[in-house]
Amino acid sequence: MTDTTDIERTIDANDVELVRLLFVNNSGVPRGRVLDAGDVDAIFEDGANLTKGMQSFNALDALVPDGTFGPVGEIRVVPDPETFRVLPYADRTAVALCNMYELDGTPWDACPRSRLESYLAELTDDGLVPTAAFEGEYYLAREPEEGDGLEPFDDSTCFAVDGMDSAHDVTLDTVDALKAQGLGLSNYYPEYGPGQQELVIEHDEGIAPADNHVLYKATVNAVARQHGLEATFAPQPFDGLPGSGCHVHLSLWRDDENVFADPDGDGPYGLSEFGRQFVAGVLEHAPALVALTAPTVQSYDRLQPGMWASAFTCWGPDNREACVRVPSTNWSDETGSTRIEYKSCDNTANPYLVELGLLAAGMDGVERGLDPGEPLDRDPSALSEDERDARGIERLPETLADALDELAADDVLRDALGETLHESYLEVKRSEWEASVDEDGEWTADYLLRAF
């Protein structure tokens, strides 16, 4: 839907009064402005004003001291008409995802969505279109009868029917709300932790997967609250319980053909040479990439060996301890369903930067003809250090600070983000690290329950 006349008809037909204009800044927190739906042309032509300082706000809702952006300067957040949706969970309200523009109408070089769009345009020039899906996990939780904080809303076990039953009503309403926004269900099940859910929406092309993930998280949160619950997307919200990830499934297509698939391959895991080189690029840049995909202090409580969260730079067929897993293909469509799954990611990440970083890292591998080495069919933590060294398998950074140092030194990701976005992102995330770590190096992340 790109014609504002059609949007105006939709607004009138649904008695929409408010339009939420959403963006995701360097903190990874979805934010926005709300405008009166009465003047559609002004909304889509002028958007809403926004201080540049918002891009230097961190997840603690604090402005980075001496950061790139402060109280001086303004931009416009302008909605993409393709993303316009009537919200089924908010009375008389619609939503649209936005790009950020300078006052002269040019894309702002600190806008994550604009940077991804620019990179996608370069891929399109090469005939390539990505298809992706974000596979988010979250906990349904509630306030305990005694004490503060949150606790899982049930005590269900992994994949268990009792978990399906206890979460049935809220899950059904969530699926209905997602489908009303054009986001179809791929699969759902109760995850490993009590009260933990995995509800996955269908894959999409181009920038849409990142847009869809923003809408998905907002929907899950809103529907949970309507049921008297809270949904938390924090990476490790409960001590002693499994963490929540956000795995990314990705393939690249040219002329309606999946370039990750080996047309002459045999078996359920066949990657083309292009696909192998792409994997090699992701592994090459993984130590820096996790600063974008696992971008909060608590992310590194989850990225531990033995947690099925991928703590090492390795890859393998259906290896859930690997940074890059090659899933088995569908029996009915082996070529079309060939893909990679990047596992070192969680829901505190900005999805536009996740998609941008993955594509830039992988394409660097393709352009340089990198080799990922032999796939690993074992838990990498079960190998000796010498065995890992011999295979070129490294431990991913163990703290956010270490990951940010890797990102600061990675020229490929710097070029993909652009200097302004790269530097302002590092400032925001370093400020979160400094605010969360005490003098003994211990970190706390209670703020994540509020932000995510």
BELVENDA-V515392 format. One record per pair of residues at least 12 apart in sequence whose ideal C-beta (glycine too) atoms are under 6 Angstrom apart, sorted by the first residue. I is the first residue (numbers start at 1). J is the second residue. If there is no record, write none. Layout:
I,J
I,J
//
This chain:
1,84
2,81
4,40
4,41
4,44
7,40
7,84
8,40
11,37
14,86
15,92
16,37
16,92
16,94
17,37
17,92
18,34
18,93
19,35
19,37
19,43
19,94
20,32
20,34
20,95
21,33
21,48
21,77
21,79
21,96
21,98
22,97
23,77
23,98
24,350
25,54
25,55
26,55
26,424
26,425
26,428
27,57
27,58
27,59
28,295
28,348
28,349
28,350
29,59
29,451
30,214
33,48
35,48
44,79
44,81
47,76
47,77
47,78
48,77
49,74
50,75
50,77
52,69
52,73
52,75
53,69
53,70
53,71
55,69
55,110
55,424
56,68
56,69
58,428
58,431
58,432
59,432
59,451
60,435
60,447
64,427
64,428
64,431
67,427
68,424
75,100
75,108
76,101
77,98
77,100
78,98
78,99
78,101
79,96
79,98
80,97
83,96
83,97
83,211
84,96
85,181
88,177
88,180
89,177
89,222
89,223
97,211
99,111
99,113
99,114
109,418
109,420
110,420
110,421
110,424
112,350
112,352
112,353
113,352
115,421
116,207
116,352
116,355
116,356
117,207
119,356
120,206
127,254
128,252
128,254
129,205
129,253
130,252
131,203
131,205
131,251
132,209
132,250
133,203
133,249
134,213
134,246
134,248
135,200
135,247
136,246
136,347
137,191
137,198
137,244
137,245
138,197
138,231
138,233
138,244
139,152
139,195
139,196
139,232
139,237
140,153
140,195
140,229
140,231
141,153
141,230
141,232
142,229
150,230
152,194
152,195
153,195
153,229
154,166
154,195
155,194
156,190
156,194
158,192
159,189
163,190
170,227
173,223
174,220
174,223
177,219
177,223
178,219
181,215
183,201
183,212
184,202
186,200
186,201
186,202
187,200
192,242
193,241
193,242
201,216
210,351
210,352
210,355
213,351
232,449
233,347
233,452
234,448
234,449
234,452
235,298
235,299
235,302
235,346
236,298
236,301
236,302
243,302
245,309
245,346
246,345
246,346
246,347
247,341
247,343
248,342
248,345
249,339
249,341
250,340
251,339
258,335
258,336
258,338
259,274
260,272
260,275
260,338
261,335
261,338
268,328
268,329
269,317
269,326
276,372
277,365
277,366
277,370
278,362
278,365
278,366
279,315
279,324
279,372
280,365
280,370
280,371
280,372
281,361
281,362
281,364
281,365
281,370
282,324
282,361
282,362
283,313
283,372
285,361
286,313
286,323
287,397
287,406
288,406
288,407
288,410
288,413
289,357
289,361
290,344
290,396
290,403
291,403
291,404
291,407
292,353
292,357
293,344
293,345
293,349
293,354
294,344
294,346
295,348
295,349
295,429
296,348
297,400
297,436
297,443
297,445
298,445
298,448
299,346
300,398
300,399
303,396
305,381
306,381
308,320
310,322
310,323
310,343
310,344
311,396
312,380
312,393
312,395
313,393
313,394
314,376
314,380
314,393
315,372
315,375
316,375
316,376
316,377
317,375
319,376
321,379
321,380
323,344
324,340
324,342
325,341
326,340
327,341
342,358
348,452
356,416
357,413
360,412
360,416
364,412
373,392
380,393
400,433
401,433
404,426
404,429
404,430
408,426
//
